[in-house]
């Protein structure tokens, strides 16, 4: 089969779909990835075909910095509204000749597949995209809310997405001769979405109606070796702390780096600092901190003692498999949910929202993360997860039940 994958978002949204693409290719299928131009070289290096869909997500993220997550969600909605016509045009072209479309939450994938008479399935990297009274929608920082409050927030979020997207999407659907959608999020999730997240970390809540299928996190295989400079640093002392916030930019990177350096110094440890989209390499750093770029977490995390990160689904899953305690510093989206789950599972301390991150709070969290009980629990949970092959399970689901 010719299978079109259409991830949308940052690297954390694209990477698991590339892992899925490699799994589908290994089964003998012809895989095309429709994504933003910045990912073209990476996709083609993996031997997958590329088709341009959507613009570059990084400029919008850079404008957000560490702003209020509610403001960021509104800004994202307005940004995406303007993307609808281009996204429909590019996706409609990419769907031609496909036998199956596999997408994340996407502006146009389901509509383009419907117009072409092609099956379409949605991949969700967190069950927090499924309405439930047991969790709030994405981007809501408080996670232990009353059940009635979560229900109300889901009602409000559904209405907000309809106001933002239903009109633009239905105008484009009309051009394709398709009927209007009545509720945007229901349309975007599709029938029988696949929750590609580890059930030990993020199980589907019990009140979600039958339909979603949970498989496991989509992990890109760790190939190659670490850079010799990184290996030299790692072998030069005790295992370091990792600190990195992935694809979440920072408007004040100098201040953030000084904050991290102060907390690391207070802990008496060394650290590896992932520059990421935050640009955390802008100031002089002491020799006990090494800056790295584009180093696969799957290769690095087995050599660290604690992972301090933003709480993205992929980073969280990788740290769990490495068996290291985690300190989650959520910025937006599902990161607040993952921070709560890491705390509830006993493999990390209380998450620290980015706006409340200080030298004292981070230093205290590092000490808590190094407590023997957390270390033991993290290692035990890693043992439970290492044999779970989310790519194989997801591939089986997609090929067994193409809808």
Order of alpha helices (4+ residues) and beta strands (2+ residues): beta-alpha-beta-alpha-beta-alpha-alpha-alpha-beta-alpha-beta-alpha-alpha-alpha-beta-alpha-beta-alpha-beta-alpha-beta-beta-alpha-beta-alpha-beta-alpha-alpha-alpha-alpha
